[in-house]
Amino acid sequence: MILQLPYQVSGNKIIEQIASQMKDKKLPLITDINDESDHETPIRIVLTPKSNRVNTDELMGHLFATTDLEKNVRVNMNLIGLDGGPRVFDLKALLSEWIKFRTQTVIRRLQFRLDEVESRLHILEGLMVAYLNLDEVIRIIREEDNPKTKLIKAFKLSEIQAEAILNLRLRNLAKLEEEKILQEKNDLEKEQSELTKILKSKKKINELIQNEIKQDTKDFGDDRRTTMNESAITSQALDQTQLASSDPVTIVLSKAGWVRAAKGALEDPQSLNYKSGDDYLSSVPGRSNQFAVFIDSTGRVYSIVADTLPSARSNGEPLSSRLNPPDGAYFAGVISGNPNQHWLLSSSSGYGFFAKLEDLYTKNRKGKTCISVKGAEVLLPSNATSYGYPEETYVAAANSAGKLLIFKSNELMEMSKGKGLKIIGINSKKFKEGKEKMVSAIVIGPKDSIRVYSGKKPKIIRPDEFENYMSERGKRGRSVPPFKKIDSLEVEPK
């Protein structure tokens, strides 16, 4: 529920902005928005979350970041400084300048009062002299042609003191009383001492300024119309994975680089309709709020949220419409699932490594480099975590010469990018001539079987036969009779 709005922001504008996101399917966490404002409650905008599992703090943080619910107000603070020149102040500099100005003002005020007090004390000293010599002073004023000079000379007065005496009416002069003069003199001397102490102490000046500000706030201040406090809600836009619902999907990639997502598990993705001249390449299960990672023939990876992919009811859409792969590159595989899953990435040169899925994420349409291929082909990635990686899992690799090699997964290292380590031995001369290459590398569990394809009919190699093909990583492996070549490998679940 929204009950307050920033300065110069209308409720209609907020409703329009939120409704626009809902219409564009960029805010699936909200199912409805209602304006319940009336004369008693001027602002009352009610949002209906999709379910009670929606984190309302995160939702409001997203709205703060993507609508005018949080708004910056620009202030032009181009002012004349104390040095007499104009400049643009930030808030800290402006407050510092004001404190400096206020300090100067208070010091000038105190100094002005101190000067007044000292001037009055000087006159009182002269009046005290006049009181003690009242008869002589009256005589001089009555009889002398130049009484001012005579007073100065007779009583060692200053011109100011003599002028103050002469400015008094005679009746006032006659009424001068020592007690009144001494009382005023004592009061002024106390004030003089206090003013002098304040002017000599920077700490006392600061305390005086603080007390005056507090008193002004008390006398003239009013309640803030906008409160300032620490908010538990952080203004941060949610990414697409947080906004999307978490539903199971199957992501299907074709050989021509067209992609689509089917709801739930898809038993036979190869049976889907494909465009003329196109065919099935790869599919992977995932969830609608997870990233689908695509890898191209140059070894670059790209990320798209599965929820934004077209439905499997159509032929999908080409990845090139959303991504910018290098010229001549084609897409060679798709990965999705939990960000902490590990996948085996490899190339036809016989090298590869394990990579954590979240390390492959990127928001760049041009992707980022992952596998160093250098003239080799990128092979289909293999999910390692599904089979218990890294505990008690194996890597099975085959080359086009009909050799199969199986070794423990812990012999291969985890990386985020690079060429990796040698998985299976490939004759370098034949590889350069295009006569031999690694055709497949997969991760299997200790109880899984391997489907070895050479043509359409596969041969099943069961766990009790693994020993025949077990060796160290990087070895040539052994032939799989009766095949003279191997096209690909697949996991045959237990």
URSUL-V454331 format. One record per backbone hydrogen bond with DSSP energy under -1.0 kcal/mol. NH is the residue of the N-H (numbers start at 1). CO is the residue of the C=O. Records with the same first field share a line. If there is no record, write none. Layout:
NH->CO ; CO
This chain:
2->45
9->6
14->10
15->11
16->12
17->13
18->14
19->15
20->16
21->17
22->18
23->19
24->20
25->22
26->21
30->27
31->48
32->48
34->46
36->44
38->41
45->2
46->34
48->32
50->29
54->51
59->55
60->56
61->57
62->58
63->59
64->60
65->61
66->62
67->63
77->75
79->87
81->85
84->81
87->79
89->77
94->90
95->91
96->92
97->93
98->94
99->95
100->96
101->97
102->98
103->99
104->100
105->101
106->102
107->103
108->104
109->105
110->106
111->107
112->108
113->109
114->110
115->111
116->112
117->113
118->114
119->115
120->116
121->117
122->118
123->119
124->120
125->121
126->122
127->123
128->124
129->125
130->126
131->127
132->128
133->129
134->131
137->133
138->134
139->135
140->136
141->137
142->138
143->139
144->140
150->146
151->147
152->148
153->149
154->150
155->151
156->152
162->158
163->159
164->160
165->161
166->162
167->163
168->165
173->169
174->170
175->171
181->177
182->178
183->179
184->180
185->181
186->182
187->183
188->184
189->185
190->186
191->187
192->188
193->189
194->190
195->191
196->192
197->193
198->194
199->195
200->196
201->198
205->201
206->202
207->203
208->204
209->205
210->206
211->207
212->208
213->209
214->210
215->211
216->212
217->213
218->214
219->215
220->216
221->217
236->234
243->239
244->240
247->245
249->286
250->262
251->284
252->260
253->282
254->258
255->279
257->254
259->317
260->252
261->310
262->250
264->248
271->268
272->269
278->275
281->253
282->253
284->251
286->249
288->247
290->287
292->304
293->335
294->302
295->333
296->300
297->330
299->296
301->368
302->294
304->292
306->290
307->288
308->305
309->306
312->261
314->311
317->259
319->257
321->318
322->319
323->319
324->365
329->326
332->295
333->295
335->293
341->338
343->355
344->382
345->353
347->351
348->377
350->347
352->421
353->345
354->413
355->343
357->341
358->339
359->356
360->357
367->364
368->301
370->299
371->299
372->418
379->346
382->344
384->342
385->342
387->384
388->385
389->384
391->388
394->444
395->407
396->442
397->405
398->440
399->403
400->437
402->399
404->478
405->397
406->469
407->395
409->393
411->408
412->409
415->354
418->370
421->352
423->350
424->350
425->475
431->427
432->428
433->429
435->430
436->430
438->348
439->398
440->398
442->396
444->394
448->445
449->492
450->461
451->490
452->459
453->488
459->452
461->450
465->462
466->463
468->465
469->466
471->406
474->423
475->472
478->404
480->402
483->480
487->453
488->453
490->451
492->449
